[in-house]
Amino acid sequence: MGEILKAYMVPHPPIIVPEIGKGQEEPARSTIDAYERVARQIKELAPETIIITTPHGTAYSDYIHIMPGKRLKGSFRNFNAPEVRFEFENDLKLIEKITEKALECGIEAGTLGAADKELDHGSLVPLYYITKYYTDFSIVRISISGLTLLQHYIFGSCIQKAVASHDKKTVFVASGDLSHRLKDDGPYGFAEEGPVFDNLLVEAVKAGDFKKLIEIDEKLCYSAGECGLRSFAMLAGALNGYSVRTSVLSYEGPFGVGYMVAEIEPDGKDLSRDLVSFYEARQKSEIEATRKAEDPYVSLARASLEHYVKKGRVMDIPDYLPEEMLSRKAGVFVSIYKHGRLRGCIGTISPVTENIAREIIQNAISSGTRDPRFNPVKEYELKDLVYSVDVLGEPERIESIDQLDVKRYGVIVSSGYRRGLLLPDIEGVDTPRQQVEIALAKAGISKDEDYMMERFEVVRHK
């Protein structure tokens, strides 16, 4: 039975590689010394496989990419050190097991899609220090994705299960910097959220508090310009259900970017730390409550997509619907959410079918299977989806942006055959100007062109 012997959170500044830094690495001496300590520990552990997660590999919004190929190569040629080269065997059997376990959890992952030609610096910096002391290992290189922190944590728990069935000793290295906004002369300047984020994360790691780690506010993460949190979430998930001993070996930010080196050692099973079961139970309870509160509009949208995904055909209009849904025509938008994030949104500005019910059925199916921003919904996702239905009122032409209210009105912009629409009361859209600019972008209309604006109200069902 395989096991994760130990896990490490490490930064990846290329400047700490002497062949690149050429003496400029000295301000990060604490990081370098901690890296040396980690590398010596890994030599003593003698793992057969090292799993490396990185923010700088191929990344997709809803798919976790694992680097393919029998042998993985890379160099620091992009940092003027092409002579520093590496080549490793890829643990293809472990990749296969990780992919299988992830799919069982409803997470799509694997080696499909665009392949990186070489290992990224997020992988190479830790490997540089490790290979100074130890080289007898294969690797698995995994990228982050646009999925939530919780989904990355759950994916990490899938890695744990895959390793357990793989019969190899493994070490997990999560590569990632912290805030990039610690100094005015740093890469992204200074933001007050930068030190706040770093302190919160470092203290969470010191305490082994993985719940705090994956519940860090995403707005804080964005404002702080963080880099490695999703990488760290996968590591935390790989130790789900275990008591852990943690130690932050170093933390510093000499170049305006936070660098943390930490070691995390599993210390026996602890069911009180099974966060996957905790969050799954909470989510199930929340969705059950949402389903019980559904009105006929939302219930029809959900039933329409579920019927189509499971049976491959469009359902008939039920005969128990309110009269308004059967006798009235209107434009309808159906929005679908998964784990609090948009999973699809398609609608009609004006009605194209005989009634609201048919409009909902058609647009629910389109939202789940034809939104070009997302892959079609699969059957295993249906249990996690939440729906809202917007029934549009008649649009009225307006002459000024001052006649808009983002909470009350949606907007339609038109120029010739091009039309763009944005619904009202959307999170993150706070001003009419933002609203109009997004609608113009959706329509492919330049802000400098002449265009017409219309506003409309909606009745939102959710």
C-alpha positions, 0 to 999 in steps of 0.5 A, a space after each residue: 500500500 502506497 503512502 504520502 510520507 511527507 508534504 512540503 509547501 515551497 516557493 518558486 522564485 528563479 532568482 534563488 537558483 545561483 546560476 540565475 541569481 548570480 549573487 542577487 539571491 542572497 536577500 532570500 537566504 532564509 528561503 534557500 537555507 530552508 530549501 536545502 533542509 527540505 532537500 536533505 529530508 527528501 533524501 532521507 525519506 527516499 520516495 519513489 515518486 514526487 508529486 509536484 503541483 504548480 500554478 504555472 503549468 497548462 491551466 483550464 477553468 474546469 479541468 485539472 491538467 496533469 503533464 503527459 509523456 514518458 519522460 518530462 524535461 525542462 531547463 532554465 533557458 527562459 531565465 538565461 541559464 539553459 545549461 541547467 537542465 533536468 529530465 525525469 521519468 513520469 509516473 504514468 501508472 499513478 497518473 492513471 489512478 489519480 484520473 480514475 479517482 478524480 472522476 469518481 469524485 466528479 472532478 475532470 482531470 488528466 493529460 488531455 488538452 494542450 501539453 507543455 513542451 517543458 516543465 515550468 519554473 514552478 516545478 523546476 525550482 524545487 526540483 533544482 534543490 531536491 536533485 542536489 541531494 537525491 535523484 532516484 525518483 519519478 515525478 507527477 506534475 499537476 497544474 492548478 485550474 479555475 475550480 474552487 479551492 474546495 474542489 482542489 482540496 477534494 482533488 487532493 483527497 483523490 490523489 491520496 486514494 490514488 497513492 494508497 492504491 499505487 504501492 509506492 512511497 511518495 512525497 508531495 511538493 506544492 509549489 507556489 508563492 504567496 502575495 505578490 503585493 508586499 512592496 511598492 517596488 515589487 512586481 505588482 506594487 503594494 496592496 494592504 491585503 498582501 501582508 494580511 493574506 500572507 499572515 493569514 496563510 502562514 498562521 493557518 499552516 502553522 496551526 495545520 488548519 486546512 479549513 481556514 486555508 480553503 475558506 480564505 476569502 477569494 476577494 482577499 486572494 485577488 487583491 493580494 495577488 496570491 499565486 500558490 493557494 490552489 496548489 497548497 489546497 491540493 496538498 492539504 486535500 492529499 492529507 485529508 482525514 489525517 492528523 498532521 505535524 506542521 512547521 513553517 521553516 521560513 517566511 520572507 518577502 525580500 523582493 515584494 513577493 511572499 516566500 514560505 517554506 513549510 513541512 507537513 507530516 501525516 501523523 495517523 488517521 483523524 476522522 475529525 479532520 475529514 473535511 471532504 465528508 464535512 463539506 459534502 454533507 453541508 452541500 447536500 443539506 444546502 441543495 436539498 433545502 434549495 430544491 424544497 424551496 423551488 418554485 415551478 419555474 426553477 423546478 421546470 428548468 432543473 427537470 428539463 436539463 436532468 431529463 435531457 442529460 439522462 435520456 438524450 431527448 427534450 421533455 414534454 411540457 408538464 400539465 401541472 404548471 401554472 396557467 401563466 407559464 402556459 399562456 404567456 410568452 416572454 424572453 427567458 434566461 436560465 442560469 446554472 451554478 455549481 459550487 457557487 460559480 456560474 456553470 452556464 447561462 443561455 437565454 432569449 431576449 424575445 420569446 421564440 416559442 409558444 409559451 414561457 414553459 417551452 422557453 424555459 425547457 429550451 433555454 435550460 437545455 442550452 444553458 447546460 449543454 451549449 454555453 460555449 464557455 463551458 463543457 456540456 453538463 455530465 450526469 454526475 454533476 446534476 446533483 450539484 447544480 443550482 438554477 435560477 430563471 429570469 423572465 424578461 419584461 418588455 425592453 424600453 429604449 433609453 437615451 442615457 446611461 443615467 437611466 440605468 440601475 444595475 440592481 433593477 434593470 438589465 441592459 441591451 445594447 445594439 448596433 446593426 445585427 449585433 446585440 448584447 445583453 446583461 441581466 440585472 443584479 449580477 455579483 461584481 457589476 456595481 455601476 451602469 458603466 460596468 454593465 454597459 461595457 460588459 454588454 458591449 463586449 459580449 456583442 462585439 461592439 466598440 465603445 467608440 461606435 454608435 449603439 442603442 441602449 434598452 433597459 428591461 426588468 426581470 422577475 427572478 426565480 431561484 
